[in-house]
Amino acid sequence: MQDITIKIIDREGTTHEVQAPIDMNMNIMELVRMYELAPEGTIGICGGMAMCASCQCYVLNDVTIPEKCDDEDAMLWEAYNVKENSRLGCQIQITAEIDGLEIELAPES
């Protein structure tokens, strides 16, 4: 298996079902940028260092993803529009285990 399927609801409310490569060491934030699902300069501003929350998303289904690290937890503590299911897309690696993940991009703050 080289690709998995992920559903992403963009900030306009449109659902995109995209193919994500598991062999390129990518994360959700990079996937959103690759498919241009958010305007340039509005997602991944810090480059994926868990320092800006521009890639915040809401996990919509019960796919098992890794626990939040301390940096992600701290950034979400300071972010806007945070919900119980909020995660930073830059901290969710694309692996075979997250096949079928459904997320919604959080609004820009």
MODELLER restraints for C-alpha pairs under 7 A, 6 or more apart:
rsr = mdl.restraints
at = mdl.atoms
rsr.add(forms.Gaussian(group=physical.xy_distance, feature=features.Distance(at['CA:2:A'], at['CA:21:A']), mean=5.71, stdev=0.5))
rsr.add(forms.Gaussian(group=physical.xy_distance, feature=features.Distance(at['CA:2:A'], at['CA:22:A']), mean=5.74, stdev=0.5))
rsr.add(forms.Gaussian(group=physical.xy_distance, feature=features.Distance(at['CA:2:A'], at['CA:23:A']), mean=6.44, stdev=0.5))
rsr.add(forms.Gaussian(group=physical.xy_distance, feature=features.Distance(at['CA:3:A'], at['CA:19:A']), mean=5.86, stdev=0.5))
rsr.add(forms.Gaussian(group=physical.xy_distance, feature=features.Distance(at['CA:3:A'], at['CA:20:A']), mean=5.12, stdev=0.5))
rsr.add(forms.Gaussian(group=physical.xy_distance, feature=features.Distance(at['CA:3:A'], at['CA:21:A']), mean=4.30, stdev=0.5))
rsr.add(forms.Gaussian(group=physical.xy_distance, feature=features.Distance(at['CA:3:A'], at['CA:22:A']), mean=5.66, stdev=0.5))
rsr.add(forms.Gaussian(group=physical.xy_distance, feature=features.Distance(at['CA:4:A'], at['CA:19:A']), mean=5.60, stdev=0.5))
rsr.add(forms.Gaussian(group=physical.xy_distance, feature=features.Distance(at['CA:4:A'], at['CA:20:A']), mean=5.18, stdev=0.5))
rsr.add(forms.Gaussian(group=physical.xy_distance, feature=features.Distance(at['CA:4:A'], at['CA:21:A']), mean=6.48, stdev=0.5))
rsr.add(forms.Gaussian(group=physical.xy_distance, feature=features.Distance(at['CA:4:A'], at['CA:22:A']), mean=6.99, stdev=0.5))
rsr.add(forms.Gaussian(group=physical.xy_distance, feature=features.Distance(at['CA:4:A'], at['CA:96:A']), mean=6.51, stdev=0.5))
rsr.add(forms.Gaussian(group=physical.xy_distance, feature=features.Distance(at['CA:4:A'], at['CA:99:A']), mean=5.08, stdev=0.5))
rsr.add(forms.Gaussian(group=physical.xy_distance, feature=features.Distance(at['CA:5:A'], at['CA:17:A']), mean=6.67, stdev=0.5))
rsr.add(forms.Gaussian(group=physical.xy_distance, feature=features.Distance(at['CA:5:A'], at['CA:18:A']), mean=5.68, stdev=0.5))
rsr.add(forms.Gaussian(group=physical.xy_distance, feature=features.Distance(at['CA:5:A'], at['CA:19:A']), mean=4.77, stdev=0.5))
rsr.add(forms.Gaussian(group=physical.xy_distance, feature=features.Distance(at['CA:5:A'], at['CA:20:A']), mean=6.12, stdev=0.5))
rsr.add(forms.Gaussian(group=physical.xy_distance, feature=features.Distance(at['CA:5:A'], at['CA:99:A']), mean=5.64, stdev=0.5))
rsr.add(forms.Gaussian(group=physical.xy_distance, feature=features.Distance(at['CA:5:A'], at['CA:100:A']), mean=5.48, stdev=0.5))
rsr.add(forms.Gaussian(group=physical.xy_distance, feature=features.Distance(at['CA:6:A'], at['CA:17:A']), mean=5.78, stdev=0.5))
rsr.add(forms.Gaussian(group=physical.xy_distance, feature=features.Distance(at['CA:6:A'], at['CA:18:A']), mean=5.47, stdev=0.5))
rsr.add(forms.Gaussian(group=physical.xy_distance, feature=features.Distance(at['CA:6:A'], at['CA:19:A']), mean=6.47, stdev=0.5))
rsr.add(forms.Gaussian(group=physical.xy_distance, feature=features.Distance(at['CA:6:A'], at['CA:20:A']), mean=6.93, stdev=0.5))
rsr.add(forms.Gaussian(group=physical.xy_distance, feature=features.Distance(at['CA:6:A'], at['CA:99:A']), mean=6.47, stdev=0.5))
rsr.add(forms.Gaussian(group=physical.xy_distance, feature=features.Distance(at['CA:6:A'], at['CA:100:A']), mean=5.23, stdev=0.5))
rsr.add(forms.Gaussian(group=physical.xy_distance, feature=features.Distance(at['CA:6:A'], at['CA:101:A']), mean=5.08, stdev=0.5))
rsr.add(forms.Gaussian(group=physical.xy_distance, feature=features.Distance(at['CA:6:A'], at['CA:102:A']), mean=5.93, stdev=0.5))
rsr.add(forms.Gaussian(group=physical.xy_distance, feature=features.Distance(at['CA:7:A'], at['CA:15:A']), mean=6.68, stdev=0.5))
rsr.add(forms.Gaussian(group=physical.xy_distance, feature=features.Distance(at['CA:7:A'], at['CA:16:A']), mean=5.60, stdev=0.5))
rsr.add(forms.Gaussian(group=physical.xy_distance, feature=features.Distance(at['CA:7:A'], at['CA:17:A']), mean=4.42, stdev=0.5))
rsr.add(forms.Gaussian(group=physical.xy_distance, feature=features.Distance(at['CA:7:A'], at['CA:18:A']), mean=6.28, stdev=0.5))
rsr.add(forms.Gaussian(group=physical.xy_distance, feature=features.Distance(at['CA:7:A'], at['CA:101:A']), mean=6.33, stdev=0.5))
rsr.add(forms.Gaussian(group=physical.xy_distance, feature=features.Distance(at['CA:7:A'], at['CA:102:A']), mean=4.61, stdev=0.5))
rsr.add(forms.Gaussian(group=physical.xy_distance, feature=features.Distance(at['CA:7:A'], at['CA:103:A']), mean=6.32, stdev=0.5))
rsr.add(forms.Gaussian(group=physical.xy_distance, feature=features.Distance(at['CA:8:A'], at['CA:15:A']), mean=5.66, stdev=0.5))
rsr.add(forms.Gaussian(group=physical.xy_distance, feature=features.Distance(at['CA:8:A'], at['CA:16:A']), mean=5.18, stdev=0.5))
rsr.add(forms.Gaussian(group=physical.xy_distance, feature=features.Distance(at['CA:8:A'], at['CA:17:A']), mean=6.41, stdev=0.5))
rsr.add(forms.Gaussian(group=physical.xy_distance, feature=features.Distance(at['CA:8:A'], at['CA:102:A']), mean=5.96, stdev=0.5))
rsr.add(forms.Gaussian(group=physical.xy_distance, feature=features.Distance(at['CA:8:A'], at['CA:103:A']), mean=5.06, stdev=0.5))
rsr.add(forms.Gaussian(group=physical.xy_distance, feature=features.Distance(at['CA:8:A'], at['CA:104:A']), mean=5.64, stdev=0.5))
rsr.add(forms.Gaussian(group=physical.xy_distance, feature=features.Distance(at['CA:9:A'], at['CA:15:A']), mean=4.29, stdev=0.5))
rsr.add(forms.Gaussian(group=physical.xy_distance, feature=features.Distance(at['CA:9:A'], at['CA:16:A']), mean=6.17, stdev=0.5))
rsr.add(forms.Gaussian(group=physical.xy_distance, feature=features.Distance(at['CA:9:A'], at['CA:103:A']), mean=6.29, stdev=0.5))
rsr.add(forms.Gaussian(group=physical.xy_distance, feature=features.Distance(at['CA:9:A'], at['CA:104:A']), mean=4.47, stdev=0.5))
rsr.add(forms.Gaussian(group=physical.xy_distance, feature=features.Distance(at['CA:9:A'], at['CA:105:A']), mean=6.21, stdev=0.5))
rsr.add(forms.Gaussian(group=physical.xy_distance, feature=features.Distance(at['CA:10:A'], at['CA:37:A']), mean=6.08, stdev=0.5))
rsr.add(forms.Gaussian(group=physical.xy_distance, feature=features.Distance(at['CA:10:A'], at['CA:38:A']), mean=6.87, stdev=0.5))
rsr.add(forms.Gaussian(group=physical.xy_distance, feature=features.Distance(at['CA:10:A'], at['CA:104:A']), mean=6.22, stdev=0.5))
rsr.add(forms.Gaussian(group=physical.xy_distance, feature=features.Distance(at['CA:10:A'], at['CA:105:A']), mean=5.47, stdev=0.5))
rsr.add(forms.Gaussian(group=physical.xy_distance, feature=features.Distance(at['CA:11:A'], at['CA:105:A']), mean=5.78, stdev=0.5))
rsr.add(forms.Gaussian(group=physical.xy_distance, feature=features.Distance(at['CA:11:A'], at['CA:106:A']), mean=6.84, stdev=0.5))
rsr.add(forms.Gaussian(group=physical.xy_distance, feature=features.Distance(at['CA:11:A'], at['CA:107:A']), mean=6.00, stdev=0.5))
rsr.add(forms.Gaussian(group=physical.xy_distance, feature=features.Distance(at['CA:20:A'], at['CA:31:A']), mean=6.98, stdev=0.5))
rsr.add(forms.Gaussian(group=physical.xy_distance, feature=features.Distance(at['CA:22:A'], at['CA:94:A']), mean=5.63, stdev=0.5))
rsr.add(forms.Gaussian(group=physical.xy_distance, feature=features.Distance(at['CA:22:A'], at['CA:95:A']), mean=5.15, stdev=0.5))
rsr.add(forms.Gaussian(group=physical.xy_distance, feature=features.Distance(at['CA:22:A'], at['CA:96:A']), mean=6.38, stdev=0.5))
rsr.add(forms.Gaussian(group=physical.xy_distance, feature=features.Distance(at['CA:25:A'], at['CA:94:A']), mean=6.86, stdev=0.5))
rsr.add(forms.Gaussian(group=physical.xy_distance, feature=features.Distance(at['CA:26:A'], at['CA:93:A']), mean=5.99, stdev=0.5))
rsr.add(forms.Gaussian(group=physical.xy_distance, feature=features.Distance(at['CA:26:A'], at['CA:94:A']), mean=5.69, stdev=0.5))
rsr.add(forms.Gaussian(group=physical.xy_distance, feature=features.Distance(at['CA:27:A'], at['CA:89:A']), mean=6.64, stdev=0.5))
rsr.add(forms.Gaussian(group=physical.xy_distance, feature=features.Distance(at['CA:27:A'], at['CA:90:A']), mean=5.48, stdev=0.5))
rsr.add(forms.Gaussian(group=physical.xy_distance, feature=features.Distance(at['CA:27:A'], at['CA:91:A']), mean=6.71, stdev=0.5))
rsr.add(forms.Gaussian(group=physical.xy_distance, feature=features.Distance(at['CA:27:A'], at['CA:92:A']), mean=5.41, stdev=0.5))
rsr.add(forms.Gaussian(group=physical.xy_distance, feature=features.Distance(at['CA:27:A'], at['CA:93:A']), mean=4.19, stdev=0.5))
rsr.add(forms.Gaussian(group=physical.xy_distance, feature=features.Distance(at['CA:27:A'], at['CA:94:A']), mean=5.17, stdev=0.5))
rsr.add(forms.Gaussian(group=physical.xy_distance, feature=features.Distance(at['CA:28:A'], at['CA:89:A']), mean=4.68, stdev=0.5))
rsr.add(forms.Gaussian(group=physical.xy_distance, feature=features.Distance(at['CA:28:A'], at['CA:90:A']), mean=5.84, stdev=0.5))
rsr.add(forms.Gaussian(group=physical.xy_distance, feature=features.Distance(at['CA:28:A'], at['CA:92:A']), mean=5.84, stdev=0.5))
rsr.add(forms.Gaussian(group=physical.xy_distance, feature=features.Distance(at['CA:28:A'], at['CA:93:A']), mean=6.56, stdev=0.5))
rsr.add(forms.Gaussian(group=physical.xy_distance, feature=features.Distance(at['CA:28:A'], at['CA:94:A']), mean=6.66, stdev=0.5))
rsr.add(forms.Gaussian(group=physical.xy_distance, feature=features.Distance(at['CA:29:A'], at['CA:44:A']), mean=6.28, stdev=0.5))
rsr.add(forms.Gaussian(group=physical.xy_distance, feature=features.Distance(at['CA:29:A'], at['CA:55:A']), mean=5.84, stdev=0.5))
rsr.add(forms.Gaussian(group=physical.xy_distance, feature=features.Distance(at['CA:29:A'], at['CA:89:A']), mean=4.63, stdev=0.5))
rsr.add(forms.Gaussian(group=physical.xy_distance, feature=features.Distance(at['CA:29:A'], at['CA:90:A']), mean=4.81, stdev=0.5))
rsr.add(forms.Gaussian(group=physical.xy_distance, feature=features.Distance(at['CA:32:A'], at['CA:38:A']), mean=6.83, stdev=0.5))
rsr.add(forms.Gaussian(group=physical.xy_distance, feature=features.Distance(at['CA:42:A'], at['CA:54:A']), mean=6.50, stdev=0.5))
rsr.add(forms.Gaussian(group=physical.xy_distance, feature=features.Distance(at['CA:43:A'], at['CA:54:A']), mean=4.86, stdev=0.5))
rsr.add(forms.Gaussian(group=physical.xy_distance, feature=features.Distance(at['CA:43:A'], at['CA:55:A']), mean=5.10, stdev=0.5))
rsr.add(forms.Gaussian(group=physical.xy_distance, feature=features.Distance(at['CA:44:A'], at['CA:54:A']), mean=5.76, stdev=0.5))
rsr.add(forms.Gaussian(group=physical.xy_distance, feature=features.Distance(at['CA:44:A'], at['CA:55:A']), mean=5.60, stdev=0.5))
rsr.add(forms.Gaussian(group=physical.xy_distance, feature=features.Distance(at['CA:45:A'], at['CA:52:A']), mean=6.72, stdev=0.5))
rsr.add(forms.Gaussian(group=physical.xy_distance, feature=features.Distance(at['CA:45:A'], at['CA:54:A']), mean=6.40, stdev=0.5))
rsr.add(forms.Gaussian(group=physical.xy_distance, feature=features.Distance(at['CA:46:A'], at['CA:52:A']), mean=5.83, stdev=0.5))
rsr.add(forms.Gaussian(group=physical.xy_distance, feature=features.Distance(at['CA:48:A'], at['CA:90:A']), mean=4.93, stdev=0.5))
rsr.add(forms.Gaussian(group=physical.xy_distance, feature=features.Distance(at['CA:50:A'], at['CA:71:A']), mean=6.34, stdev=0.5))
rsr.add(forms.Gaussian(group=physical.xy_distance, feature=features.Distance(at['CA:50:A'], at['CA:72:A']), mean=5.65, stdev=0.5))
rsr.add(forms.Gaussian(group=physical.xy_distance, feature=features.Distance(at['CA:50:A'], at['CA:75:A']), mean=6.62, stdev=0.5))
rsr.add(forms.Gaussian(group=physical.xy_distance, feature=features.Distance(at['CA:50:A'], at['CA:90:A']), mean=6.75, stdev=0.5))
rsr.add(forms.Gaussian(group=physical.xy_distance, feature=features.Distance(at['CA:51:A'], at['CA:75:A']), mean=6.26, stdev=0.5))
rsr.add(forms.Gaussian(group=physical.xy_distance, feature=features.Distance(at['CA:53:A'], at['CA:75:A']), mean=6.51, stdev=0.5))
rsr.add(forms.Gaussian(group=physical.xy_distance, feature=features.Distance(at['CA:53:A'], at['CA:76:A']), mean=6.84, stdev=0.5))
rsr.add(forms.Gaussian(group=physical.xy_distance, feature=features.Distance(at['CA:53:A'], at['CA:79:A']), mean=6.24, stdev=0.5))
rsr.add(forms.Gaussian(group=physical.xy_distance, feature=features.Distance(at['CA:53:A'], at['CA:88:A']), mean=6.30, stdev=0.5))
rsr.add(forms.Gaussian(group=physical.xy_distance, feature=features.Distance(at['CA:55:A'], at['CA:88:A']), mean=5.53, stdev=0.5))
rsr.add(forms.Gaussian(group=physical.xy_distance, feature=features.Distance(at['CA:55:A'], at['CA:89:A']), mean=5.21, stdev=0.5))
rsr.add(forms.Gaussian(group=physical.xy_distance, feature=features.Distance(at['CA:55:A'], at['CA:90:A']), mean=6.64, stdev=0.5))
rsr.add(forms.Gaussian(group=physical.xy_distance, feature=features.Distance(at['CA:56:A'], at['CA:86:A']), mean=6.54, stdev=0.5))
rsr.add(forms.Gaussian(group=physical.xy_distance, feature=features.Distance(at['CA:56:A'], at['CA:87:A']), mean=5.61, stdev=0.5))
rsr.add(forms.Gaussian(group=physical.xy_distance, feature=features.Distance(at['CA:56:A'], at['CA:88:A']), mean=4.40, stdev=0.5))
rsr.add(forms.Gaussian(group=physical.xy_distance, feature=features.Distance(at['CA:56:A'], at['CA:89:A']), mean=5.88, stdev=0.5))
rsr.add(forms.Gaussian(group=physical.xy_distance, feature=features.Distance(at['CA:56:A'], at['CA:105:A']), mean=6.38, stdev=0.5))
rsr.add(forms.Gaussian(group=physical.xy_distance, feature=features.Distance(at['CA:56:A'], at['CA:106:A']), mean=5.54, stdev=0.5))
rsr.add(forms.Gaussian(group=physical.xy_distance, feature=features.Distance(at['CA:57:A'], at['CA:86:A']), mean=5.62, stdev=0.5))
rsr.add(forms.Gaussian(group=physical.xy_distance, feature=features.Distance(at['CA:57:A'], at['CA:87:A']), mean=5.48, stdev=0.5))
rsr.add(forms.Gaussian(group=physical.xy_distance, feature=features.Distance(at['CA:57:A'], at['CA:88:A']), mean=6.10, stdev=0.5))
rsr.add(forms.Gaussian(group=physical.xy_distance, feature=features.Distance(at['CA:57:A'], at['CA:89:A']), mean=6.24, stdev=0.5))
rsr.add(forms.Gaussian(group=physical.xy_distance, feature=features.Distance(at['CA:57:A'], at['CA:103:A']), mean=6.23, stdev=0.5))
rsr.add(forms.Gaussian(group=physical.xy_distance, feature=features.Distance(at['CA:57:A'], at['CA:104:A']), mean=5.41, stdev=0.5))
rsr.add(forms.Gaussian(group=physical.xy_distance, feature=features.Distance(at['CA:57:A'], at['CA:105:A']), mean=4.33, stdev=0.5))
rsr.add(forms.Gaussian(group=physical.xy_distance, feature=features.Distance(at['CA:57:A'], at['CA:106:A']), mean=4.89, stdev=0.5))
rsr.add(forms.Gaussian(group=physical.xy_distance, feature=features.Distance(at['CA:58:A'], at['CA:85:A']), mean=5.28, stdev=0.5))
rsr.add(forms.Gaussian(group=physical.xy_distance, feature=features.Distance(at['CA:58:A'], at['CA:86:A']), mean=4.57, stdev=0.5))
rsr.add(forms.Gaussian(group=physical.xy_distance, feature=features.Distance(at['CA:58:A'], at['CA:87:A']), mean=6.21, stdev=0.5))
rsr.add(forms.Gaussian(group=physical.xy_distance, feature=features.Distance(at['CA:58:A'], at['CA:103:A']), mean=5.35, stdev=0.5))
rsr.add(forms.Gaussian(group=physical.xy_distance, feature=features.Distance(at['CA:58:A'], at['CA:104:A']), mean=5.10, stdev=0.5))
rsr.add(forms.Gaussian(group=physical.xy_distance, feature=features.Distance(at['CA:58:A'], at['CA:105:A']), mean=6.38, stdev=0.5))
rsr.add(forms.Gaussian(group=physical.xy_distance, feature=features.Distance(at['CA:58:A'], at['CA:106:A']), mean=6.57, stdev=0.5))
rsr.add(forms.Gaussian(group=physical.xy_distance, feature=features.Distance(at['CA:59:A'], at['CA:85:A']), mean=5.47, stdev=0.5))
rsr.add(forms.Gaussian(group=physical.xy_distance, feature=features.Distance(at['CA:59:A'], at['CA:86:A']), mean=6.48, stdev=0.5))
rsr.add(forms.Gaussian(group=physical.xy_distance, feature=features.Distance(at['CA:59:A'], at['CA:102:A']), mean=6.17, stdev=0.5))
rsr.add(forms.Gaussian(group=physical.xy_distance, feature=features.Distance(at['CA:59:A'], at['CA:103:A']), mean=4.61, stdev=0.5))
rsr.add(forms.Gaussian(group=physical.xy_distance, feature=features.Distance(at['CA:59:A'], at['CA:104:A']), mean=6.76, stdev=0.5))
rsr.add(forms.Gaussian(group=physical.xy_distance, feature=features.Distance(at['CA:60:A'], at['CA:102:A']), mean=5.36, stdev=0.5))
rsr.add(forms.Gaussian(group=physical.xy_distance, feature=features.Distance(at['CA:60:A'], at['CA:103:A']), mean=5.37, stdev=0.5))
rsr.add(forms.Gaussian(group=physical.xy_distance, feature=features.Distance(at['CA:61:A'], at['CA:101:A']), mean=6.61, stdev=0.5))
rsr.add(forms.Gaussian(group=physical.xy_distance, feature=features.Distance(at['CA:61:A'], at['CA:102:A']), mean=5.89, stdev=0.5))
rsr.add(forms.Gaussian(group=physical.xy_distance, feature=features.Distance(at['CA:63:A'], at['CA:98:A']), mean=5.93, stdev=0.5))
rsr.add(forms.Gaussian(group=physical.xy_distance, feature=features.Distance(at['CA:63:A'], at['CA:101:A']), mean=5.71, stdev=0.5))
rsr.add(forms.Gaussian(group=physical.xy_distance, feature=features.Distance(at['CA:64:A'], at['CA:98:A']), mean=6.47, stdev=0.5))
rsr.add(forms.Gaussian(group=physical.xy_distance, feature=features.Distance(at['CA:65:A'], at['CA:98:A']), mean=6.43, stdev=0.5))
rsr.add(forms.Gaussian(group=physical.xy_distance, feature=features.Distance(at['CA:72:A'], at['CA:88:A']), mean=6.72, stdev=0.5))
rsr.add(forms.Gaussian(group=physical.xy_distance, feature=features.Distance(at['CA:76:A'], at['CA:82:A']), mean=6.73, stdev=0.5))
rsr.add(forms.Gaussian(group=physical.xy_distance, feature=features.Distance(at['CA:80:A'], at['CA:109:A']), mean=6.04, stdev=0.5))
rsr.add(forms.Gaussian(group=physical.xy_distance, feature=features.Distance(at['CA:81:A'], at['CA:106:A']), mean=6.97, stdev=0.5))
